[in-house]
């Protein structure tokens, strides 16, 4: 692990479901942590190999070990939103994790507005997503 390559500030979001007054379920994404990571778009050969397991893989994200990281989490880096598809621990010594991700275009999400902190708020299939600027 070359710590100098961890130059991307990434927000880690966990899904949380809450019940509304009518008994419906609303999913919101809660900020869990902010980490320095290495975000790498996949090359052509890596995309072909990744397509064997996940047809929509676009990026690998490396971070220091994060206990509890799950494939259901979202990562946000600047205005890029990544869905975690798989969590790998290649060294098996809990020092670094490799996350297999797909980038979601924010253009496909409904822009709701901004909140009091200046964060951009999107609607992603009924779930609220905040993108810090």
C-alpha positions in Angstrom: 0.0 0.0 0.0 1.4 3.4 -1.1 -0.3 5.9 1.2 0.6 8.7 -1.2 -1.8 7.3 -3.8 -4.8 7.8 -1.4 -5.6 11.3 -2.6 -9.3 11.2 -3.2 -11.6 12.3 -0.3 -14.5 9.9 -0.3 -17.7 10.0 1.8 -19.1 6.6 2.9 -22.9 6.4 3.1 -24.9 3.6 4.6 -28.6 2.9 3.8 -31.1 3.5 6.5 -34.8 2.7 6.2 -37.4 4.6 8.2 -41.2 4.2 8.4 -43.4 7.2 7.7 -46.8 7.9 9.2 -48.6 5.9 6.6 -46.6 2.8 7.2 -44.5 3.2 4.0 -40.7 2.8 4.1 -38.4 5.5 3.0 -34.7 4.8 2.4 -32.2 7.6 3.2 -28.4 7.5 2.9 -26.6 8.5 6.1 -23.0 9.7 6.1 -21.0 7.1 8.1 -17.4 8.2 7.5 -15.1 10.3 5.3 -11.9 8.5 4.1 -8.9 9.0 1.9 -9.0 6.5 -1.0 -7.5 5.7 -4.3 -10.2 5.8 -7.0 -9.2 4.0 -10.2 -11.4 3.7 -13.4 -11.0 0.2 -14.9 -8.9 -0.3 -18.1 -10.3 -2.1 -21.1 -8.9 -5.5 -20.1 -10.1 -5.1 -16.5 -13.6 -4.2 -17.7 -13.7 -7.4 -19.8 -12.5 -9.5 -16.8 -14.9 -7.8 -14.4 -17.8 -8.4 -16.8 -17.6 -12.1 -16.0 -18.9 -11.4 -12.5 -20.6 -8.0 -12.7 -21.5 -6.5 -16.1 -21.6 -2.9 -14.9 -18.3 -2.6 -13.0 -16.6 0.8 -13.7 -14.1 1.5 -10.9 -11.9 0.0 -8.2 -11.6 1.9 -5.0 -8.9 1.2 -2.5 -9.1 2.3 1.1 -7.6 1.4 4.4 -9.4 -1.4 6.2 -12.9 -0.4 7.2 -14.6 -2.9 9.5 -18.3 -3.4 8.5 -18.0 -2.2 4.9 -20.8 -3.8 2.9 -21.7 -4.2 -0.8 -24.9 -2.2 -0.2 -23.0 1.1 0.7 -22.5 4.1 -1.5 -19.4 6.2 -1.9 -19.4 9.8 -3.0 -16.3 11.5 -4.3 -16.8 15.1 -5.5 -19.8 14.7 -7.8 -19.2 11.0 -8.5 -21.5 8.5 -6.9 -20.3 4.9 -6.6 -22.4 1.8 -5.6 -20.2 -0.8 -3.9 -20.8 -4.2 -5.6 -18.1 -6.3 -3.8 -15.7 -5.8 -0.9 -12.4 -7.6 -1.2 -9.6 -8.0 1.4 -6.7 -9.1 -0.9 -4.0 -9.2 1.7 -6.1 -10.9 4.4 -4.4 -8.9 7.1 -6.9 -6.1 7.3 -4.7 -3.3 6.1 -6.3 -2.4 2.8 -9.6 -3.1 1.1 -10.5 -3.2 -2.6 -14.0 -2.2 -3.5 -15.5 -3.2 -6.8 -17.9 -0.4 -7.8 -20.2 1.0 -10.5 -20.5 4.7 -11.0 -24.0 6.2 -11.1 -24.4 9.2 -13.2 -25.9 12.1 -11.2 -27.6 13.1 -14.5 -29.9 10.1 -14.0 -31.0 11.3 -10.6 -33.6 13.9 -9.8 -32.1 17.1 -8.4 -34.0 18.2 -5.3 -32.0 21.3 -4.4 -29.5 22.2 -1.7 -29.7 22.0 2.0 -28.6 24.6 4.6 -25.0 23.3 4.5 -24.7 23.9 0.8 -24.9 20.1 0.0 -26.6 19.1 -3.2 -29.6 16.9 -2.6 -30.6 14.3 -5.2 -33.5 11.8 -5.3 -32.3 8.3 -6.2 -35.3 6.0 -6.7 -37.1 7.4 -3.7 -34.0 7.6 -1.6 -32.3 10.9 -0.6 -28.6 11.3 -1.4 -26.5 14.3 -0.3 -23.5 15.3 -2.3 -21.1 17.5 -0.3 -19.4 20.3 -2.3 
